[in-house]
Amino acid sequence: MAEPAQPADPPQEPVDPLKSAGKPTDPAGSESPPPPSPANLRHALGSALSTTDITVRRLDTLLSTAAGQESVLAAINYSSHALHYLLASAAVAALRTRLRLILFRLARRKATAPEVPSQPASSSPSKPPLLALSSLISETRYTLRLFGLLPLWTWGSATLRSPPADPVIRNIVLLQVLMNVLYQTLENVAYLASKGILPKRILDRWGGIGKWYLWSTRAWLGHVVLEFVRLARESAITKRKEQEQKKQISTEEGDDKETTTVVELTEEEREARRLEIRRWRKKLVNNICWAPLCVHWSLEQGAGVPDSLTGFISFLAGAWGLYDSWNATATSA
């Protein structure tokens, strides 16, 4: 038996050109989205202003402390230095030249042979902007560190009044205080002499300003070496404590068999342990980054670290600390 015939499609309604006139359509034939309403614009503007207000207040909180201010200035100092050498690298320079050539071809009006516009020769070469910014921030940090002996005094005083329980760590910390005082004193004298505040002839008797900066960095290197020793000692002490806490071995009377009791840590103890491990790793990363730079700057001829990497490595040394300092401002925003 034959299937019933399918009903014919209903006739299409003719399109009224007067109704469709004035309705913008995209190439696909669909209507463009309506413009945002004033209420939506006000909401978006208010949200943007609120986000900006929170960010500015967090930045102000970060800059209100000496440590936060140093972290931000150091990040600008080292990132601008690293960015300069990144943009001056061969690959990026070739990309910039290619882009300039493309823009020049698009912009030229006459049908002449294409040529790359040459930069006018400068009579007095100036420092590149990013290096100039890095130098400015670096000098600002030198100036602020003129007061660096004050927190070092506080650090030493607190160590003497409440010394670490472990005698090895206590002696290491006292040596670190001494190394930092020597470092900061030598740097301050050299910096003031370079600005003409202190007579240079006094420093010239002991090798000049360059030698004072060199020995200042060597004192900093001493602090870095001692920090490796302190971190190793802290790790050894922590491992010994964990073994004592997790296993309590008791020997039964008259029997050589040993029984082991596993001590479960509370949630607070596990969180404290996690934060302690994170703090230890952060200090280790910071020290690993500074160690090769301190060795390089402590030698008159350097240790082979290229200038193009010093800013990047220095930025890595403080990136973790800056990240934590920024996150800490979220509670006060």
C-alpha positions, 0 to 999 in steps of 0.5 A, a space after each residue: 500500500 502506498 504511503 500517503 503523500 506528504 503535505 506541501 510546505 506552507 507558503 513563505 510569507 513575503 518579506 516586507 521591505 519596509 519592515 526590514 528596512 533599518 534593521 542592521 544585519 551581519 553578513 550571516 543574515 542575523 540581527 546585530 545585538 542591541 546596544 547596552 542599556 544605560 543600566 548595564 553601562 552604569 553597572 560595568 562602570 561601577 564594577 570597574 571603579 570598585 575593582 580599581 579601588 580595591 587594587 589601589 588600596 592593596 597597593 597602598 597597603 603593600 607600599 606602607 611597609 619598608 619590606 613591601 616598598 623594597 619588594 615593589 621597587 626591586 621588582 620594577 628595578 629588575 624587571 625593567 632591566 630584564 625587559 630591556 635585554 629581552 627587547 634588545 635580543 636578536 630575535 625580538 630585534 628582527 621581529 621589530 624590523 620586520 614589523 617596521 618594514 610592513 608598516 612602512 610598506 602600508 603607509 607609503 604613498 608613492 610607488 617607490 622601492 621600499 626601504 626601511 626608514 633609518 633612525 636619525 643619528 644622535 649627537 649624544 647617545 642617551 641611555 635606553 628608557 628601560 635601563 634608565 628606569 632601572 638605574 633610577 629605581 636602583 639609586 632610589 633603593 641605595 638611598 633608602 638603604 642608608 637607613 638599613 643599619 636600623 633594622 639590622 640593629 633590631 634584628 641583632 638585638 632580638 636575636 640576643 634577647 630571644 636566641 634560637 634554641 639550637 646553638 648552631 643556628 644561634 651562632 649562624 644568625 649572629 654571624 649573619 647579622 655581623 655580615 649584613 652590618 659589614 655589607 651595609 656599612 661598606 655600601 653606605 660609605 661608598 654610596 655617600 662618597 660617590 655622591 660627594 658627601 664623604 671625601 673620596 680621598 679617604 676611600 682611595 687609601 683602601 682601593 677606592 669606591 669600587 673596592 668598597 662596593 666589591 667588599 660590600 658584595 663579598 660580605 653579602 656573599 658571606 650572608 648567603 653562604 651562611 644562609 645555606 648552612 642555616 637552612 641545612 641545619 633547620 632541615 636536619 632538625 625538622 627531620 629529627 623531630 618528625 621521626 620522634 613525633 611519628 614513631 614512639 618505639 617502646 620495648 616490652 619488658 622481658 621481650 625483645 619485640 618492639 611495637 610502633 605507635 603512629 602519632 596522628 597530627 591534628 589539622 592545625 599541626 599539619 597546616 603549620 607544618 605545610 607553612 613551615 615547609 613553604 617558608 623554608 623552600 621560599 628562602 632556599 629559592 631566594 638563596 639559590 638565585 642570589 648565590 651565583 650573582 653574589 659570586 659574580 659581583 664579588 669578583 673583579 672580572 666577574 664569574 661569567 654571568 651575562 648582564 642580560 641575565 642578572 636582572 632576570 635572575 634577581 627578579 626571580 629571587 624576590 618574585 615568590 616573596 612579592 607574590 606572598 606580600 601581595 596576597 597578604 594585602 587581600 585581607 586588608 582591602 
